[in-house]
Amino acid sequence: MDFFPGFKWAVTTAFRDPLGACRFEQGDALYNTRSAYAGEWRDALAVLEYGIDITSPPRAQSAALKHEDSGVFERNWGTKVEFDLVNYKDGKRKQPITTTQGRLYTFLRTGNFSLFDQNTDAPQCPKLVLEVNRAKAKKETKEAILETIQGIFLKRMTECIAKPNLFILAFDETNPVSRAKMVTIRDCLRPFNFSSLILTPEEAGLSDWQDFTATLSFIGFCMDSGASEKIRDALKAALYKPAKMLDLPASPNIEGQEAKPKPDAFKLRRHGLFIPAKEHKTNGDIFCLSFAHGHFYRYRVSRSKEAKAPQELIDYLELIKTDCVPNDYFNNPPFCSDLDSKLSIALDSEELAPITRLARASFTNEKYKMAHENLEVYLLENDPLTIATEIPVWLEPAEYDFYETLCSNKGEV
């Protein structure tokens, strides 16, 4: 019989669902030693000290969790639970106890009987798996939890690997959404011959490891491959659910018609942290990342100027650096360059405009073979208004109500 390691009491994996929902029900029986679950009962009585027999709430049939809803655990945390605390050392004396599911959960984890005293401070609800993947390590820092622990995974998993790609995420066996996601991720990464490593929050070096659920762990997948973008695309194909909508501002619509909500923009970072094999360069202030979108396009960003940009722009530029650009969009039509659209813009030519002078001055820059790269890098180095170049931008049909008038072809532009 298997047990969850994060508890002082012997909690078997059969209690996966009660732990995931933070709801123990009538008929559940727990013991403080693993011996109670193995061999003869009379032998177990020789070492058994305490047991818990849940008497309330009544057993209920609940639907499986289908979405990333951490609210179930949190809602049950403060609800009432009643049980008999059986003292096997004192002739099976029963002590009826009324407390909360959260206090019972914490007791099973710590073995601290004072938790049943309602005059003591109630334990706080722990951090759950579905929020940990994108949560900050501490309130006073912007660094997320996964970024905090990536070093230990890199150290333990990438030694002697030529082109290591790492995907790290939080996992909880008691959460059905997390379990299903883990199956999906393993299946999509199988062609890349991954190795994996599982660490508890304490093993990962987090000082606040007790603030997480007792069943939470971190798992890292390592793939030795130069095809970082293929790995990213595989993860996106497995994890992206385009039908899902978020409560985002509506897109503009025709007068008299109801505006449509914007679709949820896929962000791999919501699911975990992907650390690709070396595929970018930093030349002083300039960050560079290459995309094979038909031709090679080199996305470059001036770090110092990016830091002074509006936050929304910073978020987008960082998303391009670290998240999942939909490469399949850029390798299949339609493309913006093919659109037959008329723009009501009056073009003017001004030889003395600042951008014109900068373009002319860039002729002296011959670092690269292609003239447009020399121009782009010169602007990044010398123009205070040029923040980034070759920025991937795409438009999905559901984002724009006039999409069919813009593009008669199906697909993303």
C-alpha positions, 0 to 999 in steps of 0.5 A, a space after each residue: 500500500 502506498 502513502 503520501 510522504 508529506 504527512 505525520 499520520 499514515 495517509 494512504 493514496 486511497 485518500 487522493 480525492 479527499 485530500 484534493 478537495 480538502 473534504 473528509 467524509 463519513 466513513 473515512 478512517 485514518 490511523 497514525 501508523 502504517 502498520 494499521 493498513 498492513 497484516 493482521 489487525 491484532 498485530 497492528 493494535 500492538 503499535 497503533 496509538 490513535 485513529 480517526 473515524 469521520 462521522 460528518 459530513 455525510 458522504 456525497 457524490 461530487 462531479 470531477 473537477 474539469 477546470 483549473 478551479 482551485 476554489 474547491 479546496 479553499 471553500 472546503 478549508 473552513 467547513 465543519 467536520 466531525 469525528 471520533 478521535 480513538 485512543 488505542 493506548 487507552 482502551 479505544 477511548 473515543 473523544 468526539 471532536 468538531 473542527 474544520 477540514 483545514 484544521 484536520 488536514 493540518 493535523 494529519 500533516 503535523 500531528 499537532 493535537 493543539 489544532 483541535 483547540 478552537 482557541 488557537 489560531 486557525 491554520 492558513 490555507 496552503 498554496 495550491 498547485 494551479 496557482 504555484 506555476 505562475 505565483 511569485 516567490 515572495 510578495 516583495 519580489 517579481 521573481 516567480 517560484 519556478 524561476 527561483 528553483 530552476 537552478 537546482 533542476 539545471 544543476 541536477 539534470 543538465 550535466 553532460 547533456 549537449 543541448 538541454 531543454 528543461 520544462 519545470 512545473 508544479 504537480 499534485 497527485 491529489 488534483 485531477 486537473 494536475 494529474 490529467 495535465 501530467 499525462 498530457 505533458 508526458 505523452 507530448 514529450 515522449 518523442 523527445 526522449 525526456 528524463 524527469 526529476 521530482 523534488 518536494 518544495 523542501 528538496 527544491 530549496 524553498 524556505 517556505 516549503 510548509 506553505 504549500 500543500 503537503 502533496 505538492 511537488 515540482 517535476 522537471 523534464 529534460 530533453 537533449 535536443 537542438 529543436 527547442 521550438 519543436 518542443 515548445 510547439 508540442 507543449 502548446 499543441 498539448 496544452 492549448 485549449 482555444 475554446 477557453 475564454 477569459 474575462 478580457 475586454 471585448 473586441 470592437 464590433 459593428 454597431 448594434 451587435 453584441 461585442 465578442 470577448 477576446 480569446 484567451 491568448 496562450 501562454 506556456 508560462 501559465 503551465 510551467 517554465 520552459 528553459 530552452 537550449 541555448 538559442 539566443 545571444 546577448 550582445 551587451 545591451 541587445 538580446 537576440 532570439 532567432 525564429 525560423 519563420 520561412 526565413 530566419 528572423 532575428 528578434 532583438 530587444 534593447 534591454 535598457 530601453 525596454 525597461 523604460 517602456 509601458 508595462 503592457 509593451 514590456 509584458 509582450 516583449 518578455 512573452 516573446 522571449 520566454 513563452 510560446 510564439 505560435 510558429 505554425 502561424 508564421 510558416 503557413 498562409 495567410 501572411 500580412 504581406 499578401 493582404 490586399 487591403 487599402 489603408 487611408 494613409 497619406 505617405 510623405 517623404 522627408 529627407 531631414 526626418 530623424 529616422 532618415 538621418 539615422 538610416 543614412 548613418 547606418 550605412 557605416 555599420 557593416 557587422 552583418 551580411 544583410 543590410 536590414 540587420 545592420 540598419 536594425 542593430 544601428 537603430 537599437 544602438 543609436 536611436 532612443 526610440 527604437 526598442 525592438 526589431 522583428 517583433 512577431 505579431 499575429 492576429 486570430 480570427 476570433 480577435 477581430 470582428 471584421 476579420 473576413 473583410 481583412 482576409 478572405 483566407 481561413 487561418 491566422 494572419 
